[in-house]
Amino acid sequence: MTTHRAPQHRTEPGRPVERAVVAGLVLAVGAALAWIGGMIYTIAGWSG
């Protein structure tokens, strides 16, 4: 009986594309947190 194995992908750790994606996500999260902080600061300034 023959067995079928799916070909394994060659995934090298720390590929440049993955690093770019992770860096982009980190920057996006940082920008979102800064924006939320700015909105809170602005609304707090309006109310008092």
Rosetta blueprint (number, residue, H / E / L):
1 M L
2 T L
3 T L
4 H L
5 R L
6 A L
7 P L
8 Q L
9 H L
10 R L
11 T L
12 E L
13 P L
14 G L
15 R L
16 P H
17 V H
18 E H
19 R H
20 A H
21 V H
22 V H
23 A H
24 G H
25 L H
26 V H
27 L H
28 A H
29 V H
30 G H
31 A H
32 A H
33 L H
34 A H
35 W H
36 I H
37 G H
38 G H
39 M H
40 I H
41 Y H
42 T H
43 I H
44 A H
45 G H
46 W H
47 S H
48 G L
